[in-house]
Amino acid sequence: MKKARDIYESFLRELREQHPQTEPVMRAAIDAFDSIQAAKRTTERQLQAIVEAASDSRKMIFEIPVDFLDQLTEKHAEACEAVSKMAVDKRSHIRFNAIMCIGKAAPLAFKLKLLRQGLHDKISKVRQKSADWTGRLCLRELVPALEVAVAMEKDAQTKATMEYTLNSLKGGHTVKHESDGTVAVTKFTLNGGETRWFEKAEVDRRGIEAILAEFA
């Protein structure tokens, strides 16, 4: 398997030229990940190097180490513990990043705890990402928690994400009015969603139920 250091060498070189003060942090995270993958075990020092980079507020910095933690939570309990600590950090951007560190094959109890917690975070951005990640991981176990969260949500954009995820998990539908005047109708099944676009006049004339009946 190709090492992360080899994959991201050009990125590190670019970072060294444009953001020299940040490059050592990213390099330490990449080398730590390679060491964990090679040894098939973690150390506190290695995880801390990855967590430090994953806790950055800049996407260009946190994106790679967040993916590392996503992979590590699937195999290492220590990584789950590290992400759990990120999820309760007083800084909201770190709690936001923690949600994206939850691996698809991570322990179910770990996923449910952090996402259920995130759905009720005091910051709407974190709640929205938690709803989005719940849908990405297809966690139907969180449907009851989503229903409660939707009923309580005041932020319009976050509420829309919650409703979209809820419908995708329950096999419902969404109707979205696009900026060009068309209407996007998405019907969900347990296998995913299908979206079709219609003119608003057609939706008004035919009704949403007739349109949904056309979907396979």
C-alpha positions in Angstrom: 0.0 0.0 0.0 1.3 3.4 -0.9 2.3 5.6 2.1 0.4 8.8 2.8 3.7 10.7 2.8 4.2 9.7 -0.9 0.6 10.6 -1.8 0.8 14.0 -0.2 4.4 14.9 -0.8 3.5 17.5 -3.5 0.9 19.0 -1.1 3.5 19.3 1.7 5.9 21.0 -0.7 3.2 23.5 -1.7 2.3 24.0 2.0 6.0 24.6 2.8 6.2 27.4 0.2 2.9 29.1 1.0 2.3 28.3 4.7 5.7 27.4 6.2 4.5 27.6 9.8 1.8 25.0 9.1 3.7 22.4 7.1 5.4 20.8 10.2 1.9 20.1 11.7 0.6 18.5 8.6 3.8 16.5 8.1 3.7 15.2 11.6 0.1 14.1 11.1 0.9 12.3 7.8 3.9 10.6 9.3 1.9 9.5 12.4 -0.8 8.0 10.2 1.8 6.1 8.2 3.4 4.8 11.4 0.0 3.6 12.8 -0.9 1.9 9.5 2.5 0.1 9.5 2.4 -1.0 13.1 -1.3 -1.6 13.2 -1.5 0.0 16.6 -1.7 3.6 17.9 0.2 5.6 20.4 -1.0 8.7 22.3 1.7 10.8 20.6 0.8 9.7 17.1 -3.0 10.3 17.6 -2.3 13.7 19.1 -0.3 14.7 16.0 -3.3 13.8 13.8 -5.9 15.4 16.1 -3.9 18.6 16.2 -4.1 18.9 12.4 -7.7 17.7 12.3 -8.6 20.4 14.8 -7.5 23.3 12.5 -10.3 25.7 11.4 -8.9 25.8 7.8 -10.3 23.2 5.3 -7.0 22.9 3.5 -5.4 21.8 6.7 -8.1 19.7 8.5 -9.4 17.8 5.4 -6.6 15.2 5.2 -6.2 14.4 8.9 -10.0 14.2 9.3 -10.0 11.5 6.7 -7.2 9.8 8.6 -9.3 9.7 11.7 -12.3 8.5 9.7 -10.2 5.5 8.7 -8.7 5.0 12.2 -12.1 5.0 14.0 -13.0 1.9 12.1 -10.1 -0.1 13.6 -8.8 1.5 16.7 -10.7 2.2 20.0 -8.1 4.8 20.9 -9.0 6.8 17.8 -12.7 6.7 18.8 -11.7 8.1 22.2 -9.7 10.9 20.6 -12.6 11.9 18.3 -15.1 11.7 21.2 -12.9 14.3 23.0 -13.0 16.5 19.9 -16.8 16.2 19.9 -17.1 17.9 23.3 -14.4 20.6 22.7 -15.5 24.1 23.7 -14.6 25.3 20.2 -17.4 24.7 17.7 -15.2 24.2 14.7 -13.5 21.3 16.4 -16.9 19.7 17.3 -17.8 20.2 13.6 -14.6 18.5 12.4 -15.2 15.6 14.8 -18.4 14.7 13.1 -16.5 14.2 9.8 -14.1 11.9 11.6 -16.8 9.3 12.2 -16.0 6.3 10.0 -18.7 4.4 8.2 -17.4 1.1 9.7 -16.7 2.5 13.1 -18.5 0.9 16.1 -22.2 1.5 16.0 -22.4 2.7 19.6 -19.7 5.3 19.0 -21.5 6.6 15.8 -24.9 6.9 17.5 -23.5 8.6 20.6 -21.6 11.3 18.8 -24.3 12.0 16.2 -27.1 12.0 18.6 -25.1 14.5 20.7 -24.3 16.6 17.6 -27.9 16.9 16.6 -28.5 18.9 19.8 -25.3 21.0 19.7 -25.7 24.6 20.6 -24.3 25.7 17.2 -26.4 25.2 14.1 -23.5 24.4 11.9 -22.6 21.4 14.0 -26.3 20.2 14.1 -26.5 20.5 10.4 -23.3 18.5 9.8 -24.5 15.9 12.3 -27.8 15.5 10.3 -25.9 15.3 7.0 -23.5 12.7 8.4 -26.3 10.6 9.8 -27.7 10.4 6.3 -24.3 9.6 4.7 -23.9 6.7 7.1 -27.5 5.6 6.6 -28.1 5.4 10.4 -31.8 4.6 10.6 -31.4 4.0 14.3 -31.3 7.8 14.6 -34.7 8.5 13.0 -36.4 9.1 16.4 -33.6 11.5 17.4 -33.9 13.3 14.0 -37.7 13.7 14.5 -37.1 15.3 17.8 -34.4 17.5 16.4 -36.5 18.6 13.5 -39.3 19.6 15.8 -37.0 21.7 17.9 -34.8 23.3 15.1 -35.1 27.0 14.5 -32.5 27.5 11.9 -34.1 27.2 8.4 -31.0 25.7 6.6 -30.3 23.2 9.4 -33.9 22.2 9.6 -34.0 21.6 5.8 -30.9 19.3 6.1 -32.5 17.4 9.0 -35.8 17.0 7.0 -33.8 15.8 3.9 -31.9 13.2 6.0 -35.1 12.1 7.8 -36.9 11.6 4.5 -34.0 9.7 3.0 -33.9 7.3 5.9 -37.7 6.9 6.1 -38.3 6.6 2.3 -40.2 9.9 1.9 -39.8 12.8 -0.5 -38.7 16.4 -0.6 -39.8 19.3 -2.8 -37.2 22.1 -3.3 -37.8 25.3 -5.2 -34.6 26.1 -7.2 -33.3 29.6 -8.0 -34.1 29.2 -11.7 -37.8 28.7 -10.9 -37.9 25.0 -11.4 -39.0 22.5 -8.7 -36.7 19.7 -7.6 -38.7 16.7 -6.4 -36.7 13.9 -4.7 -38.2 10.6 -3.8 -36.4 8.3 -1.4 -36.4 4.6 -0.9 -34.3 2.4 1.3 -31.8 2.2 -1.6 -31.3 5.9 -2.0 -33.0 8.9 -3.7 -33.9 10.0 -7.2 -34.4 13.6 -8.2 -36.4 15.0 -11.1 -37.0 18.7 -12.0 -40.4 20.1 -13.0 -41.8 23.5 -13.9 -43.7 25.0 -11.0 -46.8 25.4 -13.1 -46.8 21.6 -13.8 -46.4 20.8 -10.1 -49.3 23.2 -9.2 -51.5 21.7 -12.0 -50.8 18.0 -11.5 -50.1 17.9 -7.7 -47.1 16.3 -6.0 -48.8 12.9 -5.4 -49.3 12.4 -9.2 -45.7 13.3 -9.9 -44.4 11.0 -7.2 -46.4 8.2 -8.7 -44.2 8.4 -11.8 -41.1 7.5 -9.9 -39.9 3.9 -10.2 
